[in-house]
Amino acid sequence: MGLAKICGMTAGSLLDDFYEGYRDSLEENVDKNPYKWSSDNGKPVLFNDRAMGDFIALLFEMSNELDKLKVPII
């Protein structure tokens, strides 16, 4: 359980850092209320629906797509 908790905290930190870098653009173009972005809010995703490798791949894919759209990073 300890390793899973560490991985979860690490993944959360990575996602938080990624989100904050694009936050202004996401709020301007999607919705100011991020709680409207997903109907699964509050449900743990890591280790339930996805594994750590899926999460890391998702971050790279999102970064590449946002770079293609020339979304500025703060």
Distance bins in CASP14 RR format, pairs under 12 A and 6 or more apart:
PFRMAT RR
TARGET T0000
AUTHOR 0000-0000-0000
RMODE 2
METHOD distances of the structure
MODEL  1
1 7 0 0 0 0 0 1 0 0 0 0 0
1 8 0 0 0 0 0 1 0 0 0 0 0
1 47 0 0 0 0 0 1 0 0 0 0 0
2 8 0 0 0 0 1 0 0 0 0 0 0
2 9 0 0 0 0 1 0 0 0 0 0 0
2 10 0 0 0 0 0 1 0 0 0 0 0
2 47 0 0 0 0 0 1 0 0 0 0 0
3 9 0 0 0 0 0 1 0 0 0 0 0
3 10 0 0 0 0 0 1 0 0 0 0 0
3 47 0 0 0 0 0 1 0 0 0 0 0
3 52 0 0 0 0 0 1 0 0 0 0 0
4 10 0 0 0 0 0 1 0 0 0 0 0
4 11 0 0 0 0 0 1 0 0 0 0 0
4 44 0 0 0 0 0 1 0 0 0 0 0
4 46 0 0 0 0 1 0 0 0 0 0 0
4 47 1 0 1 0 0 0 0 0 0 0 0
4 48 0 0 0 0 0 1 0 0 0 0 0
4 51 0 0 0 0 0 1 0 0 0 0 0
4 52 0 0 0 0 1 0 0 0 0 0 0
5 11 0 0 0 0 0 1 0 0 0 0 0
5 12 0 0 0 0 0 1 0 0 0 0 0
5 44 0 0 0 0 0 1 0 0 0 0 0
5 46 0 0 0 0 0 1 0 0 0 0 0
5 47 0 0 0 0 1 0 0 0 0 0 0
6 12 0 0 0 0 0 1 0 0 0 0 0
6 13 0 0 0 0 0 1 0 0 0 0 0
6 46 0 0 0 0 0 1 0 0 0 0 0
6 47 0 0 0 0 0 1 0 0 0 0 0
6 52 0 0 0 0 0 1 0 0 0 0 0
7 13 0 0 0 0 0 1 0 0 0 0 0
7 14 0 0 0 0 0 1 0 0 0 0 0
7 44 0 0 0 0 0 1 0 0 0 0 0
7 46 1 0 0 1 0 0 0 0 0 0 0
7 47 1 0 0 1 0 0 0 0 0 0 0
7 50 0 0 0 0 0 1 0 0 0 0 0
7 51 0 0 0 0 1 0 0 0 0 0 0
7 52 1 0 1 0 0 0 0 0 0 0 0
7 53 0 0 0 0 1 0 0 0 0 0 0
7 55 0 0 0 0 1 0 0 0 0 0 0
7 56 0 0 0 0 0 1 0 0 0 0 0
8 14 0 0 0 0 1 0 0 0 0 0 0
8 15 0 0 0 0 1 0 0 0 0 0 0
8 16 0 0 0 0 0 1 0 0 0 0 0
8 44 0 0 0 0 1 0 0 0 0 0 0
8 45 0 0 0 0 1 0 0 0 0 0 0
8 46 1 0 1 0 0 0 0 0 0 0 0
8 47 1 0 0 1 0 0 0 0 0 0 0
8 48 0 0 0 0 0 1 0 0 0 0 0
8 50 0 0 0 0 0 1 0 0 0 0 0
8 51 0 0 0 0 0 1 0 0 0 0 0
8 52 1 0 0 1 0 0 0 0 0 0 0
8 53 0 0 0 0 0 1 0 0 0 0 0
8 55 0 0 0 0 1 0 0 0 0 0 0
8 56 0 0 0 0 0 1 0 0 0 0 0
9 15 0 0 0 0 0 1 0 0 0 0 0
9 16 0 0 0 0 0 1 0 0 0 0 0
9 46 0 0 0 0 1 0 0 0 0 0 0
9 52 0 0 0 0 0 1 0 0 0 0 0
10 16 0 0 0 0 0 1 0 0 0 0 0
10 17 0 0 0 0 0 1 0 0 0 0 0
10 46 0 0 0 0 1 0 0 0 0 0 0
10 52 0 0 0 0 1 0 0 0 0 0 0
10 53 0 0 0 0 0 1 0 0 0 0 0
10 55 0 0 0 0 1 0 0 0 0 0 0
10 56 0 0 0 0 1 0 0 0 0 0 0
10 59 0 0 0 0 0 1 0 0 0 0 0
11 17 0 0 0 0 0 1 0 0 0 0 0
11 18 0 0 0 0 0 1 0 0 0 0 0
11 44 0 0 0 0 0 1 0 0 0 0 0
11 45 0 0 0 0 1 0 0 0 0 0 0
11 46 1 0 1 0 0 0 0 0 0 0 0
11 47 0 0 0 0 1 0 0 0 0 0 0
11 50 0 0 0 0 1 0 0 0 0 0 0
11 51 0 0 0 0 1 0 0 0 0 0 0
11 52 1 0 0 1 0 0 0 0 0 0 0
11 53 0 0 0 0 1 0 0 0 0 0 0
11 54 0 0 0 0 1 0 0 0 0 0 0
11 55 1 0 1 0 0 0 0 0 0 0 0
11 56 0 0 0 0 1 0 0 0 0 0 0
11 57 0 0 0 0 0 1 0 0 0 0 0
11 58 0 0 0 0 1 0 0 0 0 0 0
11 59 0 0 0 0 1 0 0 0 0 0 0
12 18 0 0 0 0 1 0 0 0 0 0 0
12 19 0 0 0 0 1 0 0 0 0 0 0
12 20 0 0 0 0 0 1 0 0 0 0 0
12 44 0 0 0 0 0 1 0 0 0 0 0
12 45 0 0 0 0 0 1 0 0 0 0 0
12 46 1 0 0 1 0 0 0 0 0 0 0
12 52 0 0 0 0 0 1 0 0 0 0 0
12 55 0 0 0 0 1 0 0 0 0 0 0
12 56 0 0 0 0 0 1 0 0 0 0 0
12 59 0 0 0 0 0 1 0 0 0 0 0
13 19 0 0 0 0 0 1 0 0 0 0 0
13 20 0 0 0 0 0 1 0 0 0 0 0
13 46 0 0 0 0 0 1 0 0 0 0 0
13 55 0 0 0 0 0 1 0 0 0 0 0
13 59 0 0 0 0 0 1 0 0 0 0 0
14 20 0 0 0 0 0 1 0 0 0 0 0
14 21 0 0 0 0 0 1 0 0 0 0 0
14 46 0 0 0 0 0 1 0 0 0 0 0
14 52 0 0 0 0 0 1 0 0 0 0 0
14 53 0 0 0 0 0 1 0 0 0 0 0
14 55 1 0 0 1 0 0 0 0 0 0 0
14 56 1 0 0 1 0 0 0 0 0 0 0
14 58 0 0 0 0 0 1 0 0 0 0 0
14 59 1 0 0 1 0 0 0 0 0 0 0
14 60 0 0 0 0 0 1 0 0 0 0 0
14 62 0 0 0 0 0 1 0 0 0 0 0
14 63 0 0 0 0 0 1 0 0 0 0 0
15 21 0 0 0 0 0 1 0 0 0 0 0
15 22 0 0 0 0 0 1 0 0 0 0 0
15 23 0 0 0 0 0 1 0 0 0 0 0
15 34 0 0 0 0 0 1 0 0 0 0 0
15 45 0 0 0 0 1 0 0 0 0 0 0
15 46 0 0 0 0 1 0 0 0 0 0 0
15 50 0 0 0 0 0 1 0 0 0 0 0
15 52 0 0 0 0 0 1 0 0 0 0 0
15 55 1 0 0 1 0 0 0 0 0 0 0
15 56 0 0 0 0 0 1 0 0 0 0 0
15 58 0 0 0 0 1 0 0 0 0 0 0
15 59 1 0 0 1 0 0 0 0 0 0 0
15 62 0 0 0 0 1 0 0 0 0 0 0
15 63 0 0 0 0 0 1 0 0 0 0 0
16 22 0 0 0 0 0 1 0 0 0 0 0
16 23 0 0 0 0 0 1 0 0 0 0 0
16 34 0 0 0 0 0 1 0 0 0 0 0
16 59 0 0 0 0 0 1 0 0 0 0 0
17 23 0 0 0 0 0 1 0 0 0 0 0
17 59 0 0 0 0 1 0 0 0 0 0 0
17 63 0 0 0 0 0 1 0 0 0 0 0
17 73 0 0 0 0 0 1 0 0 0 0 0
17 74 0 0 0 0 0 1 0 0 0 0 0
18 26 0 0 0 0 0 1 0 0 0 0 0
18 55 0 0 0 0 0 1 0 0 0 0 0
18 56 0 0 0 0 0 1 0 0 0 0 0
18 58 0 0 0 0 1 0 0 0 0 0 0
18 59 1 0 1 0 0 0 0 0 0 0 0
18 60 0 0 0 0 0 1 0 0 0 0 0
18 61 0 0 0 0 0 1 0 0 0 0 0
18 62 1 0 0 1 0 0 0 0 0 0 0
18 63 1 0 0 1 0 0 0 0 0 0 0
18 66 0 0 0 0 1 0 0 0 0 0 0
18 71 0 0 0 0 0 1 0 0 0 0 0
18 73 0 0 0 0 1 0 0 0 0 0 0
18 74 0 0 0 0 0 1 0 0 0 0 0
19 25 0 0 0 0 0 1 0 0 0 0 0
19 26 1 0 0 1 0 0 0 0 0 0 0
19 27 0 0 0 0 0 1 0 0 0 0 0
19 30 0 0 0 0 0 1 0 0 0 0 0
19 34 0 0 0 0 1 0 0 0 0 0 0
19 37 0 0 0 0 0 1 0 0 0 0 0
19 59 0 0 0 0 0 1 0 0 0 0 0
19 62 0 0 0 0 1 0 0 0 0 0 0
19 63 0 0 0 0 0 1 0 0 0 0 0
19 66 0 0 0 0 0 1 0 0 0 0 0
19 73 0 0 0 0 0 1 0 0 0 0 0
19 74 0 0 0 0 0 1 0 0 0 0 0
20 26 0 0 0 0 0 1 0 0 0 0 0
20 27 0 0 0 0 0 1 0 0 0 0 0
20 34 0 0 0 0 0 1 0 0 0 0 0
20 73 0 0 0 0 1 0 0 0 0 0 0
20 74 1 0 0 1 0 0 0 0 0 0 0
21 27 0 0 0 0 0 1 0 0 0 0 0
21 62 0 0 0 0 0 1 0 0 0 0 0
21 63 0 0 0 0 0 1 0 0 0 0 0
21 66 0 0 0 0 1 0 0 0 0 0 0
21 71 0 0 0 0 1 0 0 0 0 0 0
21 72 0 0 0 0 1 0 0 0 0 0 0
21 73 1 0 1 0 0 0 0 0 0 0 0
21 74 1 0 1 0 0 0 0 0 0 0 0
22 28 0 0 0 0 0 1 0 0 0 0 0
22 29 0 0 0 0 1 0 0 0 0 0 0
22 30 0 0 0 0 0 1 0 0 0 0 0
22 34 0 0 0 0 0 1 0 0 0 0 0
22 59 0 0 0 0 0 1 0 0 0 0 0
22 62 0 0 0 0 1 0 0 0 0 0 0
22 63 0 0 0 0 1 0 0 0 0 0 0
22 65 0 0 0 0 0 1 0 0 0 0 0
22 66 1 0 0 1 0 0 0 0 0 0 0
22 67 0 0 0 0 0 1 0 0 0 0 0
22 69 0 0 0 0 0 1 0 0 0 0 0
22 70 0 0 0 0 0 1 0 0 0 0 0
22 71 1 0 1 0 0 0 0 0 0 0 0
22 72 0 0 0 0 1 0 0 0 0 0 0
22 73 1 0 0 1 0 0 0 0 0 0 0
22 74 1 0 0 1 0 0 0 0 0 0 0
23 29 0 0 0 0 0 1 0 0 0 0 0
23 30 0 0 0 0 0 1 0 0 0 0 0
23 32 0 0 0 0 0 1 0 0 0 0 0
23 34 0 0 0 0 1 0 0 0 0 0 0
23 66 0 0 0 0 0 1 0 0 0 0 0
23 71 0 0 0 0 0 1 0 0 0 0 0
23 72 0 0 0 0 0 1 0 0 0 0 0
23 73 0 0 0 0 0 1 0 0 0 0 0
23 74 1 0 0 1 0 0 0 0 0 0 0
24 30 0 0 0 0 0 1 0 0 0 0 0
24 32 0 0 0 0 0 1 0 0 0 0 0
24 71 0 0 0 0 1 0 0 0 0 0 0
24 72 1 0 0 1 0 0 0 0 0 0 0
24 73 0 0 0 0 1 0 0 0 0 0 0
24 74 1 0 0 1 0 0 0 0 0 0 0
25 32 0 0 0 0 0 1 0 0 0 0 0
25 66 1 0 0 1 0 0 0 0 0 0 0
25 67 0 0 0 0 0 1 0 0 0 0 0
25 69 0 0 0 0 1 0 0 0 0 0 0
25 70 0 0 0 0 1 0 0 0 0 0 0
25 71 1 0 1 0 0 0 0 0 0 0 0
25 72 1 0 0 1 0 0 0 0 0 0 0
25 73 0 0 0 0 1 0 0 0 0 0 0
25 74 0 0 0 0 1 0 0 0 0 0 0
26 32 0 0 0 0 1 0 0 0 0 0 0
26 33 0 0 0 0 0 1 0 0 0 0 0
26 34 1 0 0 1 0 0 0 0 0 0 0
26 36 0 0 0 0 0 1 0 0 0 0 0
26 37 0 0 0 0 1 0 0 0 0 0 0
26 62 0 0 0 0 0 1 0 0 0 0 0
26 66 0 0 0 0 1 0 0 0 0 0 0
26 69 0 0 0 0 0 1 0 0 0 0 0
26 71 0 0 0 0 1 0 0 0 0 0 0
26 72 0 0 0 0 0 1 0 0 0 0 0
26 73 0 0 0 0 0 1 0 0 0 0 0
26 74 0 0 0 0 0 1 0 0 0 0 0
27 33 0 0 0 0 1 0 0 0 0 0 0
27 34 1 0 0 1 0 0 0 0 0 0 0
27 36 0 0 0 0 0 1 0 0 0 0 0
27 37 0 0 0 0 0 1 0 0 0 0 0
27 71 0 0 0 0 0 1 0 0 0 0 0
27 74 0 0 0 0 0 1 0 0 0 0 0
28 71 0 0 0 0 1 0 0 0 0 0 0
28 72 0 0 0 0 0 1 0 0 0 0 0
29 37 0 0 0 0 0 1 0 0 0 0 0
29 66 0 0 0 0 0 1 0 0 0 0 0
29 69 0 0 0 0 1 0 0 0 0 0 0
29 71 0 0 0 0 1 0 0 0 0 0 0
29 72 0 0 0 0 0 1 0 0 0 0 0
30 36 0 0 0 0 1 0 0 0 0 0 0
30 37 1 0 0 1 0 0 0 0 0 0 0
30 38 0 0 0 0 0 1 0 0 0 0 0
30 66 0 0 0 0 0 1 0 0 0 0 0
30 71 0 0 0 0 0 1 0 0 0 0 0
31 37 1 0 0 1 0 0 0 0 0 0 0
31 38 0 0 0 0 0 1 0 0 0 0 0
33 41 0 0 0 0 0 1 0 0 0 0 0
34 41 0 0 0 0 1 0 0 0 0 0 0
35 41 1 0 1 0 0 0 0 0 0 0 0
35 42 0 0 0 0 1 0 0 0 0 0 0
38 45 0 0 0 0 1 0 0 0 0 0 0
38 49 0 0 0 0 0 1 0 0 0 0 0
40 48 0 0 0 0 1 0 0 0 0 0 0
40 49 0 0 0 0 1 0 0 0 0 0 0
40 50 0 0 0 0 0 1 0 0 0 0 0
42 48 0 0 0 0 0 1 0 0 0 0 0
43 49 0 0 0 0 1 0 0 0 0 0 0
43 50 0 0 0 0 0 1 0 0 0 0 0
44 50 0 0 0 0 0 1 0 0 0 0 0
44 55 0 0 0 0 0 1 0 0 0 0 0
45 51 0 0 0 0 0 1 0 0 0 0 0
45 52 0 0 0 0 0 1 0 0 0 0 0
45 54 0 0 0 0 1 0 0 0 0 0 0
45 55 0 0 0 0 1 0 0 0 0 0 0
45 58 0 0 0 0 0 1 0 0 0 0 0
46 52 1 0 0 1 0 0 0 0 0 0 0
46 53 0 0 0 0 1 0 0 0 0 0 0
46 54 0 0 0 0 1 0 0 0 0 0 0
46 55 1 0 0 1 0 0 0 0 0 0 0
46 56 0 0 0 0 0 1 0 0 0 0 0
46 58 0 0 0 0 0 1 0 0 0 0 0
47 53 0 0 0 0 0 1 0 0 0 0 0
47 54 0 0 0 0 0 1 0 0 0 0 0
47 55 0 0 0 0 1 0 0 0 0 0 0
48 54 0 0 0 0 0 1 0 0 0 0 0
48 55 0 0 0 0 0 1 0 0 0 0 0
49 55 0 0 0 0 0 1 0 0 0 0 0
49 58 0 0 0 0 0 1 0 0 0 0 0
50 56 0 0 0 0 0 1 0 0 0 0 0
50 57 0 0 0 0 1 0 0 0 0 0 0
50 58 1 0 0 1 0 0 0 0 0 0 0
50 59 0 0 0 0 0 1 0 0 0 0 0
51 57 0 0 0 0 1 0 0 0 0 0 0
51 58 0 0 0 0 0 1 0 0 0 0 0
52 58 0 0 0 0 0 1 0 0 0 0 0
52 59 0 0 0 0 0 1 0 0 0 0 0
53 59 0 0 0 0 1 0 0 0 0 0 0
53 60 0 0 0 0 0 1 0 0 0 0 0
53 61 0 0 0 0 0 1 0 0 0 0 0
54 60 0 0 0 0 0 1 0 0 0 0 0
54 61 0 0 0 0 0 1 0 0 0 0 0
55 61 0 0 0 0 0 1 0 0 0 0 0
55 62 0 0 0 0 0 1 0 0 0 0 0
56 62 0 0 0 0 0 1 0 0 0 0 0
56 63 0 0 0 0 0 1 0 0 0 0 0
57 63 0 0 0 0 0 1 0 0 0 0 0
57 64 0 0 0 0 0 1 0 0 0 0 0
58 64 0 0 0 0 0 1 0 0 0 0 0
58 65 0 0 0 0 0 1 0 0 0 0 0
59 65 0 0 0 0 0 1 0 0 0 0 0
59 66 0 0 0 0 0 1 0 0 0 0 0
60 66 0 0 0 0 0 1 0 0 0 0 0
60 67 0 0 0 0 0 1 0 0 0 0 0
61 67 0 0 0 0 0 1 0 0 0 0 0
61 68 0 0 0 0 0 1 0 0 0 0 0
62 68 0 0 0 0 0 1 0 0 0 0 0
62 69 0 0 0 0 0 1 0 0 0 0 0
62 71 0 0 0 0 0 1 0 0 0 0 0
63 69 0 0 0 0 0 1 0 0 0 0 0
63 71 0 0 0 0 1 0 0 0 0 0 0
63 73 0 0 0 0 1 0 0 0 0 0 0
64 71 0 0 0 0 0 1 0 0 0 0 0
65 71 0 0 0 0 1 0 0 0 0 0 0
66 72 0 0 0 0 1 0 0 0 0 0 0
66 73 0 0 0 0 1 0 0 0 0 0 0
67 73 0 0 0 0 1 0 0 0 0 0 0
END
